[in-house]
Amino acid sequence: MVADTDDRFWIGTRSGGLNVCRFNGELRCRHFDADEGPDALGHDQVTALLPGHEAGEVWVGTAGGGLHRLRVDADDRRVSMQRWTRDEGLPDNNVMALVNAPDGALWLSTHDGLSRFEPDSGRIDNYLAADGLPTAMFNPKAAVRVDDRLYFGSAKGVVSLPFTQPKRAGSAPPTVIERITGLDVEALAALSAWQLKHLQVPWQKPFSLEVAVRGFGGSEPRFQYRLAANAAWVDLGERGQLTLHALAPGRYPLQVRGRRGRHG
Protein backbone atom coordinates (compact mmCIF):
# COMPACT_ATOMS: atom_id res chain seq x y z
CA MET A 1 0.00 0.00 0.00
CA VAL A 2 1.32 3.46 -0.93
CA ALA A 3 -0.04 7.01 -0.73
CA ASP A 4 0.43 9.71 -3.37
CA THR A 5 0.37 13.52 -3.16
CA ASP A 6 -3.34 13.79 -4.11
CA ASP A 7 -4.74 12.13 -0.97
CA ARG A 8 -5.12 8.79 -2.72
CA PHE A 9 -3.82 5.54 -1.41
CA TRP A 10 -3.21 2.54 -3.60
CA ILE A 11 -3.77 -1.00 -2.38
CA GLY A 12 -2.37 -4.00 -4.23
CA THR A 13 -3.74 -7.42 -3.45
CA ARG A 14 -2.46 -10.97 -3.72
CA SER A 15 -5.14 -12.20 -6.11
CA GLY A 16 -7.68 -9.40 -6.59
CA GLY A 17 -5.83 -6.73 -8.55
CA LEU A 18 -5.37 -3.08 -7.60
CA ASN A 19 -7.51 -0.53 -5.76
CA VAL A 20 -7.25 3.25 -5.53
CA CYS A 21 -9.02 4.69 -2.50
CA ARG A 22 -9.86 7.95 -0.73
CA PHE A 23 -11.23 8.60 2.73
CA ASN A 24 -13.59 11.54 3.14
CA GLY A 25 -15.67 10.44 6.08
CA GLU A 26 -16.12 7.11 4.35
CA LEU A 27 -13.89 4.92 2.28
CA ARG A 28 -14.42 5.00 -1.49
CA CYS A 29 -12.40 2.86 -3.87
CA ARG A 30 -12.07 2.06 -7.55
CA HIS A 31 -10.89 -1.35 -8.66
CA PHE A 32 -8.58 -2.45 -11.49
CA ASP A 33 -7.92 -6.07 -12.39
CA ALA A 34 -6.82 -8.41 -15.18
CA ASP A 35 -10.33 -8.89 -16.58
CA GLU A 36 -10.80 -5.39 -17.99
CA GLY A 37 -9.75 -6.03 -21.58
CA PRO A 38 -6.52 -5.45 -23.53
CA ASP A 39 -5.43 -2.46 -21.40
CA ALA A 40 -5.91 -4.26 -18.09
CA LEU A 41 -3.38 -5.43 -15.53
CA GLY A 42 -1.34 -8.35 -16.79
CA HIS A 43 -1.92 -10.28 -13.57
CA ASP A 44 -4.10 -9.91 -10.47
CA GLN A 45 -1.24 -10.44 -8.02
CA VAL A 46 0.30 -7.03 -7.31
CA THR A 47 3.83 -7.28 -5.95
CA ALA A 48 5.09 -3.67 -5.98
CA LEU A 49 3.68 -0.12 -6.05
CA LEU A 50 5.44 3.21 -6.54
CA PRO A 51 3.82 6.64 -7.04
CA GLY A 52 4.78 8.32 -10.31
CA HIS A 53 6.03 11.85 -10.87
CA GLU A 54 2.76 13.06 -12.39
CA ALA A 55 -0.56 13.53 -10.62
CA GLY A 56 -2.68 10.38 -10.70
CA GLU A 57 0.20 8.17 -11.83
CA VAL A 58 1.35 4.95 -10.20
CA TRP A 59 3.80 2.21 -11.20
CA VAL A 60 2.54 -1.32 -10.62
CA GLY A 61 4.60 -4.51 -10.56
CA THR A 62 2.86 -7.86 -10.84
CA ALA A 63 3.75 -11.53 -10.42
CA GLY A 64 3.72 -12.78 -13.99
CA GLY A 65 2.18 -9.74 -15.72
CA GLY A 66 5.16 -7.41 -15.90
CA LEU A 67 5.40 -3.69 -15.16
CA HIS A 68 2.53 -1.20 -15.59
CA ARG A 69 2.09 2.57 -15.53
CA LEU A 70 -1.49 3.49 -14.61
CA ARG A 71 -2.82 7.04 -14.89
CA VAL A 72 -6.16 8.14 -13.43
CA ASP A 73 -8.05 11.45 -13.57
CA ALA A 74 -9.25 13.62 -10.69
CA ASP A 75 -12.16 11.22 -10.13
CA ASP A 76 -9.80 8.22 -10.07
CA ARG A 77 -11.07 6.88 -13.40
CA ARG A 78 -8.51 5.21 -15.60
CA VAL A 79 -6.97 7.46 -18.25
CA SER A 80 -4.33 5.05 -19.54
CA MET A 81 -2.55 1.81 -18.73
CA GLN A 82 0.85 0.99 -20.24
CA ARG A 83 2.56 -2.35 -19.83
CA TRP A 84 6.10 -3.71 -20.21
CA THR A 85 6.95 -7.41 -20.23
CA ARG A 86 9.66 -9.69 -21.61
CA ASP A 87 8.32 -8.82 -25.06
CA GLU A 88 9.46 -5.22 -24.48
CA GLY A 89 12.82 -6.22 -23.02
CA LEU A 90 12.38 -7.03 -19.33
CA PRO A 91 14.34 -10.09 -18.20
CA ASP A 92 11.27 -11.58 -16.51
CA ASN A 93 7.53 -10.91 -16.06
CA ASN A 94 7.73 -11.32 -12.28
CA VAL A 95 8.44 -7.79 -11.02
CA MET A 96 9.39 -7.92 -7.34
CA ALA A 97 10.25 -4.35 -6.27
CA LEU A 98 10.48 -0.80 -7.66
CA VAL A 99 12.66 2.17 -6.75
CA ASN A 100 13.32 5.58 -8.36
CA ALA A 101 16.82 6.86 -9.10
CA PRO A 102 17.80 10.57 -9.02
CA ASP A 103 18.50 10.58 -12.77
CA GLY A 104 14.82 9.82 -13.53
CA ALA A 105 15.29 6.11 -14.19
CA LEU A 106 13.09 3.47 -12.62
CA TRP A 107 14.83 0.38 -11.28
CA LEU A 108 13.05 -2.91 -10.84
CA SER A 109 14.03 -6.28 -9.48
CA THR A 110 12.64 -9.50 -10.93
CA HIS A 111 13.03 -13.26 -10.71
CA ASP A 112 15.73 -13.07 -13.39
CA GLY A 113 17.82 -10.01 -12.54
CA LEU A 114 17.63 -6.21 -12.29
CA SER A 115 16.47 -3.68 -14.87
CA ARG A 116 17.11 0.04 -15.32
CA PHE A 117 14.16 1.55 -17.19
CA GLU A 118 13.96 5.04 -18.71
CA PRO A 119 10.24 5.97 -18.84
CA ASP A 120 10.71 8.78 -21.38
CA SER A 121 12.67 6.82 -23.97
CA GLY A 122 11.53 3.29 -23.11
CA ARG A 123 15.13 2.10 -22.91
CA ILE A 124 15.73 -0.97 -20.74
CA ASP A 125 19.15 -2.12 -19.53
CA ASN A 126 19.23 -5.50 -17.79
CA TYR A 127 21.76 -6.74 -15.24
CA LEU A 128 21.87 -10.50 -14.79
CA ALA A 129 23.79 -13.21 -12.97
CA ALA A 130 26.13 -13.30 -15.99
CA ASP A 131 27.05 -9.68 -15.21
CA GLY A 132 28.20 -10.52 -11.69
CA LEU A 133 25.03 -10.54 -9.59
CA PRO A 134 25.23 -13.20 -6.86
CA THR A 135 21.78 -14.41 -7.95
CA ALA A 136 19.06 -13.44 -10.41
CA MET A 137 16.27 -14.15 -7.88
CA PHE A 138 15.06 -11.09 -5.96
CA ASN A 139 12.54 -10.72 -3.13
CA PRO A 140 9.19 -8.87 -3.12
CA LYS A 141 9.14 -5.24 -1.88
CA ALA A 142 12.87 -5.35 -1.04
CA ALA A 143 14.30 -2.22 -2.71
CA VAL A 144 15.44 1.15 -1.39
CA ARG A 145 17.71 4.04 -2.41
CA VAL A 146 20.06 5.61 0.11
CA ASP A 147 21.99 8.60 -1.23
CA ASP A 148 23.61 7.46 -4.50
CA ARG A 149 23.23 3.72 -3.95
CA LEU A 150 20.44 1.22 -4.58
CA TYR A 151 19.81 -1.78 -2.35
CA PHE A 152 17.86 -4.88 -3.34
CA GLY A 153 17.00 -7.91 -1.25
CA SER A 154 17.85 -11.15 -3.05
CA ALA A 155 17.85 -14.88 -2.43
CA LYS A 156 21.55 -14.52 -1.53
CA GLY A 157 21.54 -11.43 0.64
CA VAL A 158 21.53 -7.70 -0.10
CA VAL A 159 22.75 -6.48 -3.48
CA SER A 160 24.07 -2.88 -3.54
CA LEU A 161 25.11 -0.85 -6.57
CA PRO A 162 25.38 2.84 -7.54
CA PHE A 163 22.41 4.13 -9.53
CA THR A 164 24.84 5.57 -12.12
CA GLN A 165 25.38 2.24 -13.85
CA PRO A 166 26.82 2.60 -17.35
CA LYS A 167 24.37 2.09 -20.19
CA ARG A 168 24.87 -0.90 -22.41
CA ALA A 169 26.95 0.04 -25.41
CA GLY A 170 26.04 -0.92 -28.93
CA SER A 171 22.95 -2.47 -30.41
CA ALA A 172 21.49 -5.89 -29.81
CA PRO A 173 22.95 -8.69 -31.98
CA PRO A 174 20.84 -9.81 -34.94
CA THR A 175 18.52 -12.79 -34.91
CA VAL A 176 18.89 -15.07 -37.95
CA ILE A 177 17.54 -18.34 -39.33
CA GLU A 178 20.62 -20.53 -39.32
CA ARG A 179 19.29 -23.74 -40.80
CA ILE A 180 16.25 -25.25 -42.49
CA THR A 181 15.63 -28.98 -42.16
CA GLY A 182 12.96 -31.38 -43.41
CA LEU A 183 12.79 -30.09 -46.98
CA ASP A 184 14.33 -31.56 -50.09
CA VAL A 185 17.57 -29.96 -51.20
CA GLU A 186 15.89 -28.88 -54.45
CA ALA A 187 13.41 -26.78 -52.48
CA LEU A 188 16.18 -24.56 -51.14
CA ALA A 189 18.02 -21.90 -53.08
CA ALA A 190 21.79 -21.86 -53.37
CA LEU A 191 21.91 -19.37 -50.50
CA SER A 192 22.48 -19.62 -46.78
CA ALA A 193 19.30 -19.92 -44.73
CA TRP A 194 19.65 -16.39 -43.33
CA GLN A 195 19.90 -14.94 -46.85
CA LEU A 196 16.59 -16.35 -48.09
CA LYS A 197 13.77 -13.88 -48.72
CA HIS A 198 11.17 -16.48 -49.74
CA LEU A 199 10.70 -20.20 -49.19
CA GLN A 200 8.29 -22.40 -51.12
CA VAL A 201 7.08 -25.39 -49.11
CA PRO A 202 5.19 -28.39 -50.53
CA TRP A 203 1.65 -28.84 -49.27
CA GLN A 204 1.42 -30.61 -45.89
CA LYS A 205 5.18 -30.94 -45.68
CA PRO A 206 6.53 -30.49 -42.12
CA PHE A 207 9.84 -28.68 -41.76
CA SER A 208 11.92 -26.96 -39.10
CA LEU A 209 13.75 -23.66 -38.78
CA GLU A 210 16.69 -23.26 -36.43
CA VAL A 211 16.99 -19.72 -35.11
CA ALA A 212 19.98 -18.12 -33.38
CA VAL A 213 21.07 -14.80 -31.87
CA ARG A 214 24.47 -13.90 -33.21
CA GLY A 215 26.90 -12.68 -30.57
CA PHE A 216 28.20 -13.71 -27.19
CA GLY A 217 27.65 -12.70 -23.58
CA GLY A 218 24.53 -12.27 -21.50
CA SER A 219 22.05 -14.94 -20.58
CA GLU A 220 20.74 -17.73 -22.77
CA PRO A 221 18.77 -16.30 -25.71
CA ARG A 222 15.00 -16.49 -25.93
CA PHE A 223 12.97 -16.64 -29.14
CA GLN A 224 9.51 -15.78 -30.45
CA TYR A 225 7.78 -16.05 -33.82
CA ARG A 226 4.57 -15.16 -35.60
CA LEU A 227 3.07 -16.02 -39.00
CA ALA A 228 1.04 -12.83 -39.53
CA ALA A 229 2.06 -9.21 -39.13
CA ASN A 230 -0.62 -8.39 -36.54
CA ALA A 231 -0.67 -11.74 -34.76
CA ALA A 232 0.48 -12.22 -31.18
CA TRP A 233 4.07 -13.36 -30.74
CA VAL A 234 4.42 -17.04 -29.79
CA ASP A 235 7.14 -17.87 -27.28
CA LEU A 236 9.69 -20.53 -28.21
CA GLY A 237 11.64 -20.16 -24.98
CA GLU A 238 15.34 -21.01 -25.28
CA ARG A 239 14.89 -23.83 -27.83
CA GLY A 240 15.57 -21.79 -30.95
CA GLN A 241 13.74 -24.33 -33.11
CA LEU A 242 10.42 -23.79 -34.85
CA THR A 243 8.72 -26.80 -36.43
CA LEU A 244 5.71 -26.16 -38.69
CA HIS A 245 3.39 -29.04 -39.47
CA ALA A 246 1.05 -29.17 -42.48
CA LEU A 247 0.52 -25.46 -43.08
CA ALA A 248 -2.66 -24.63 -44.97
CA PRO A 249 -2.08 -23.28 -48.50
CA GLY A 250 -1.26 -19.59 -48.48
CA ARG A 251 1.40 -16.98 -47.92
CA TYR A 252 2.91 -16.53 -44.46
CA PRO A 253 5.05 -13.47 -43.63
CA LEU A 254 7.11 -15.28 -41.00
CA GLN A 255 8.81 -13.12 -38.38
CA VAL A 256 11.23 -14.39 -35.76
CA ARG A 257 12.99 -12.48 -33.03
CA GLY A 258 15.39 -13.29 -30.24
CA ARG A 259 17.27 -11.53 -27.51
CA ARG A 260 19.88 -12.05 -24.87
CA GLY A 261 18.83 -10.68 -21.50
CA ARG A 262 21.75 -8.29 -21.02
CA HIS A 263 20.83 -6.28 -24.13
CA GLY A 264 17.27 -5.53 -23.09
Phi, psi and omega per residue, in radians:
M1 nan 2.321 3.091
V2 -2.381 2.692 3.065
A3 -1.911 2.609 3.053
D4 -1.956 -3.018 -3.052
T5 -1.458 -0.011 -3.112
D6 -1.931 0.511 3.088
D7 1.107 0.386 3.013
R8 -1.687 2.684 2.852
F9 -2.319 2.446 -3.036
W10 -1.837 2.321 -3.102
I11 -2.154 2.032 3.030
G12 -1.659 2.514 -3.101
T13 -2.045 2.944 -3.112
R14 -1.349 -0.541 -3.100
S15 -2.543 0.135 -3.069
G16 -2.115 0.318 3.072
G17 1.447 -2.580 -2.975
L18 -2.168 2.524 3.076
N19 -2.248 2.475 2.970
V20 -2.030 2.240 -2.965
C21 -2.295 2.739 2.996
R22 -2.384 2.686 3.097
F23 -2.199 1.884 3.050
N24 -2.218 1.273 -3.045
G25 1.478 -0.606 3.037
E26 -2.504 2.736 -3.088
L27 -1.479 2.223 3.069
R28 -2.215 2.330 -3.057
C29 -2.347 2.646 2.906
R30 -2.014 2.622 -3.001
H31 -2.074 2.465 3.080
F32 -2.307 2.313 3.132
D33 -2.537 -3.030 -3.030
A34 -1.443 0.025 -3.083
D35 -1.845 0.396 -3.048
E36 -1.772 0.276 3.111
G37 1.801 -2.904 -3.025
P38 -1.140 -0.416 -3.133
D39 -1.758 0.434 -3.100
A40 -1.548 3.055 2.976
L41 -1.011 2.548 3.119
G42 -1.333 -0.318 -3.140
H43 -2.769 2.608 -3.104
D44 -1.451 -0.126 3.077
Q45 -1.634 1.902 -3.138
V46 -1.569 2.187 -3.073
T47 -1.892 -0.388 -3.062
A48 -2.680 2.489 3.093
L49 -2.357 2.479 3.116
L50 -2.637 2.119 3.110
P51 -1.063 2.484 3.102
G52 -1.458 -3.114 -3.120
H53 -1.478 -0.312 -3.140
E54 -1.775 2.720 3.127
A55 -1.081 2.371 3.117
G56 1.294 0.327 -3.094
E57 -1.988 2.391 3.067
V58 -2.497 2.494 3.027
W59 -1.661 2.365 -3.045
V60 -2.242 2.133 3.004
G61 -1.753 2.499 -3.132
T62 -2.269 2.807 3.089
A63 -1.541 1.638 3.100
G64 1.822 -0.221 -3.114
G65 -1.930 0.041 3.086
G66 1.479 -2.772 -3.092
L67 -1.814 2.477 -3.139
H68 -2.299 2.600 2.928
R69 -2.093 1.960 -3.126
L70 -1.829 2.316 3.046
R71 -2.108 2.338 3.098
V72 -2.156 2.801 3.124
D73 -1.577 -2.975 -3.077
A74 -1.117 -0.373 3.093
D75 -1.715 0.224 3.091
D76 1.173 0.376 3.030
R77 -1.536 2.518 -3.076
R78 -1.123 2.263 3.027
V79 -1.708 -0.778 3.140
S80 -2.750 2.726 3.046
M81 -2.425 2.036 3.061
Q82 -1.877 2.653 -3.058
R83 -2.448 2.440 3.071
W84 -2.225 2.311 -3.126
T85 -2.354 -2.889 3.054
R86 -1.068 -0.503 3.115
D87 -1.092 -0.525 3.135
E88 -1.648 -0.030 3.046
G89 2.114 -0.064 3.068
L90 -1.175 2.619 3.126
P91 -1.268 -0.361 -3.066
D92 -2.798 2.684 3.141
N93 -1.543 -0.054 3.081
N94 -1.647 1.698 3.138
V95 -1.559 2.143 -3.007
M96 -1.730 -0.666 -3.085
A97 -2.706 2.720 -3.097
L98 -2.300 2.501 3.080
V99 -2.672 2.459 3.100
N100 -1.514 2.563 3.021
A101 -1.898 2.690 -3.101
P102 -1.076 -0.378 -3.127
D103 -1.484 0.126 3.110
G104 1.635 -0.125 3.135
A105 -1.375 2.673 3.030
L106 -1.879 2.215 3.085
W107 -1.817 2.466 3.105
L108 -2.413 2.488 3.039
S109 -1.789 2.633 -3.071
T110 -2.404 -2.987 3.020
H111 -1.541 0.142 3.110
D112 -2.499 0.531 3.080
G113 2.169 -2.961 -3.131
L114 -1.941 2.659 3.098
S115 -2.330 2.421 2.953
R116 -1.830 2.109 -3.013
F117 -2.104 2.236 3.073
E118 -1.726 1.857 -3.071
P119 -1.045 -0.620 -3.075
D120 -1.223 -0.763 -3.079
S121 -1.658 -0.369 -3.060
G122 1.452 0.064 -3.116
R123 -1.199 2.412 3.097
I124 -2.213 2.197 3.018
D125 -2.018 2.182 -3.090
N126 -1.825 2.540 3.125
Y127 -2.227 2.081 -2.930
L128 -2.094 3.121 3.080
A129 -1.028 -0.574 3.119
A130 -1.161 -0.310 3.115
D131 -1.600 0.000 3.094
G132 2.017 -0.032 3.058
L133 -1.115 2.481 3.135
P134 -1.161 -0.403 3.088
T135 -2.777 2.772 3.059
A136 -1.714 -0.031 -3.064
M137 -1.716 2.047 -3.107
F138 -2.021 2.790 -2.983
N139 -1.699 2.630 3.134
P140 -1.083 2.435 2.997
K141 1.129 0.126 -3.032
A142 -1.737 1.390 3.105
A143 -2.714 2.399 3.119
V144 -2.738 2.629 3.023
R145 -1.929 2.305 3.047
V146 -2.220 1.953 -3.074
D147 1.016 -2.096 -3.067
D148 -1.776 0.285 -3.109
R149 -2.147 2.609 3.075
L150 -1.900 2.492 -3.139
Y151 -2.234 2.287 3.141
F152 -2.247 2.361 3.039
G153 -1.456 2.264 -3.076
S154 -2.223 3.074 3.100
A155 -1.191 -0.209 3.110
K156 -2.219 0.778 3.070
G157 1.674 -2.903 -3.088
V158 -1.566 2.291 3.081
V159 -1.834 2.214 -3.138
S160 -2.143 2.420 3.105
L161 -2.714 2.657 3.068
P162 -1.233 2.546 -3.121
F163 -1.212 -0.296 -3.115
T164 -1.513 0.916 3.076
Q165 -1.206 2.451 3.111
P166 -1.144 2.490 3.076
K167 -1.235 2.659 3.092
R168 -1.160 2.295 -3.130
A169 -1.534 2.592 3.048
G170 1.384 3.062 -3.117
S171 -1.722 2.875 3.131
A172 -1.171 2.545 3.126
P173 -1.170 2.683 -3.091
P174 -1.278 2.671 3.006
T175 -1.779 2.271 -3.075
V176 -2.318 2.742 2.941
I177 -1.524 1.973 -3.047
E178 -1.479 -0.584 -2.984
R179 -2.699 2.551 3.062
I180 -2.138 2.200 -3.117
T181 -2.214 2.722 3.104
G182 1.726 -0.138 3.129
L183 -1.890 2.678 3.073
D184 -1.122 2.617 -3.139
V185 -1.001 -0.630 -3.099
E186 -1.136 -0.391 -3.110
A187 -1.347 -0.224 -3.094
L188 -1.812 2.520 3.092
A189 -1.325 2.967 3.132
A190 -1.444 0.810 -3.134
L191 -2.251 2.790 3.015
S192 -1.171 2.710 -3.081
A193 -0.994 -0.677 -3.087
W194 -1.312 -0.147 3.116
Q195 -1.661 -0.169 -3.084
L196 -1.240 2.377 3.050
K197 -1.731 -0.492 -3.116
H198 -2.441 2.669 3.085
L199 -2.498 2.142 3.118
Q200 -1.706 2.169 -3.035
V201 -2.033 2.284 3.082
P202 -1.049 2.639 -3.116
W203 -1.041 2.320 3.105
Q204 1.042 0.490 3.117
K205 -1.728 1.978 3.090
P206 -1.267 2.546 3.102
F207 -2.701 2.915 -3.082
S208 -2.254 2.565 3.041
L209 -2.046 2.292 3.064
E210 -1.815 2.142 -3.011
V211 -1.951 2.529 -3.126
A212 -2.524 2.640 2.963
V213 -1.720 2.104 -3.141
R214 -1.355 2.382 -3.131
G215 2.145 2.960 -3.082
F216 -2.200 2.955 3.098
G217 1.559 2.881 3.121
G218 1.367 -2.964 -3.110
S219 -1.455 3.122 3.064
E220 -1.069 2.427 -3.123
P221 -1.198 2.742 3.039
R222 -2.191 2.642 -3.011
F223 -2.307 2.654 3.036
Q224 -2.475 2.788 3.087
Y225 -2.574 2.860 2.955
R226 -2.692 2.695 -3.067
L227 -1.899 0.103 3.074
A228 -2.556 2.551 -3.002
A229 -1.046 -0.620 -3.083
N230 -1.801 0.146 -3.119
A231 -1.363 2.799 3.078
A232 -1.241 2.547 3.083
W233 -1.242 2.427 3.128
V234 -1.852 2.226 -3.061
D235 -1.383 2.262 3.035
L236 -1.780 -0.052 -3.085
G237 1.147 -2.441 -3.109
E238 -1.703 0.099 -3.020
R239 -1.196 -0.717 -3.125
G240 1.210 0.336 3.110
Q241 -2.296 2.232 3.117
L242 -2.040 2.083 3.098
T243 -1.940 2.195 -3.118
L244 -1.959 2.195 -3.074
H245 -1.919 2.173 2.932
A246 0.844 1.021 3.069
L247 -1.090 2.471 3.036
A248 -1.176 2.647 3.121
P249 -0.964 2.436 3.118
G250 2.667 -3.067 3.101
R251 -1.895 2.364 -3.087
Y252 -2.222 1.942 3.092
P253 -1.387 1.367 -3.070
L254 -1.094 2.339 3.016
Q255 -2.235 2.351 3.040
V256 -2.228 2.606 3.078
R257 -2.589 2.641 3.125
G258 -2.553 2.861 3.108
R259 -2.710 2.671 2.910
R260 -1.782 2.435 -2.977
G261 -0.967 -0.622 -3.022
R262 -1.209 -0.313 -3.108
H263 -1.635 -0.055 -3.138
G264 1.358 nan nan
